[in-house]
Amino acid sequence: MSTSQPSEPGPTAPAEGLAGAVALYGLARLGLLAVVAGLLVLAGTPLVIALLVALVVALPLSMLLFRGLRARLDAALAVARERRGAQRAALRAGLRGDADADGSGDRAERQPDGSGG
């Protein structure tokens, strides 16, 4: 059993899940690039040309090979986007002086003009 589940992350897990997903996908892409470039260099292609060709070849290959990693990254991005949207809404509500900004009801009695109720 893994401790981090992308479907229901904890309060600090979305950032860690996003960072982990980005790192894993990036490392996988770099690894694929290194493998393709290494194969081309072994075949006698100059290093610069091999790297350029590997860049072009690794993109469609990574789309096919790393489909699961991309789905995991997309899910982590969606969770982070929702959390950021909720934080932004709470910040805007707090700046407006709404009672729902921090969940406390002590501001509910105050009117926007500063009068008591």
C-alpha positions in Angstrom: 0.0 0.0 0.0 1.3 3.4 -0.8 1.0 6.3 1.5 0.2 8.9 -1.1 -3.0 8.4 -3.1 -3.6 10.9 -6.0 -7.4 10.6 -5.7 -7.6 11.8 -2.0 -4.5 13.7 -0.9 -4.1 15.2 2.5 -3.7 18.9 3.2 0.0 18.9 2.4 0.0 16.1 -0.1 -1.0 18.0 -3.2 2.2 20.0 -3.3 4.3 16.9 -2.7 2.2 14.9 -5.1 2.6 17.6 -7.8 6.4 17.9 -7.2 6.8 14.2 -7.2 4.8 13.7 -10.4 6.7 16.5 -12.2 10.0 15.1 -11.1 9.1 11.6 -12.1 7.8 12.6 -15.5 10.7 14.9 -16.1 13.2 12.2 -15.2 11.5 9.7 -17.4 11.6 12.0 -20.3 15.3 12.8 -19.7 16.0 9.1 -19.4 14.3 8.4 -22.7 16.2 11.2 -24.3 19.5 9.8 -23.0 18.6 6.3 -24.2 17.7 7.5 -27.7 20.8 9.7 -27.9 23.0 6.9 -26.6 21.7 4.5 -29.2 22.4 7.0 -32.0 25.9 7.7 -30.7 26.6 4.0 -30.6 25.4 3.8 -34.2 28.1 6.4 -35.1 26.1 9.6 -35.1 27.9 12.7 -33.8 26.8 13.7 -30.3 25.2 17.0 -31.2 23.2 15.5 -34.0 22.2 12.5 -31.8 20.9 14.9 -29.1 18.9 16.9 -31.6 17.4 13.8 -33.3 16.7 12.3 -29.8 14.8 15.5 -28.8 12.6 15.1 -31.9 12.1 11.3 -31.5 11.7 11.3 -27.7 8.6 13.6 -27.7 6.2 11.2 -29.6 7.8 8.2 -27.9 7.2 9.7 -24.4 3.6 10.4 -25.3 3.1 6.7 -26.0 5.4 5.2 -23.3 4.6 7.5 -20.4 0.8 7.7 -20.7 0.3 6.6 -17.1 2.8 9.1 -15.8 1.1 11.9 -17.8 -2.3 11.0 -16.4 -0.8 11.1 -12.9 0.7 14.5 -13.6 -2.6 15.8 -15.0 -4.4 14.6 -11.8 -1.9 16.2 -9.6 -2.1 19.5 -11.6 -5.9 19.4 -11.3 -5.8 18.9 -7.5 -3.3 21.8 -7.2 -5.4 24.0 -9.4 -8.5 23.3 -7.3 -6.6 24.0 -4.1 -5.2 27.2 -5.5 -8.6 28.3 -6.6 -10.1 27.7 -3.2 -7.2 29.6 -1.6 -7.8 32.5 -4.0 -11.5 32.5 -3.3 -10.8 32.5 0.5 -8.3 35.3 0.1 -10.8 37.4 -2.0 -13.5 36.7 0.5 -11.2 37.8 3.3 -10.3 41.0 1.5 -14.0 41.8 1.0 -14.7 41.0 4.7 -17.0 38.1 4.1 -17.8 35.8 7.0 -16.8 32.7 5.0 -13.2 33.8 4.6 -11.8 31.9 7.5 -14.9 30.0 8.7 -15.4 32.1 11.8 -18.8 33.7 12.4 -17.6 36.8 14.3 -17.6 38.9 11.2 -21.2 38.0 10.3 -22.7 40.7 12.5 -20.6 43.5 11.0 -22.0 45.4 8.0 -19.7 46.3 5.1 -19.9 50.0 6.2 -18.5 49.1 9.6 -21.8 49.4 11.6 -22.8 46.8 14.1 -25.7 45.1 12.6 
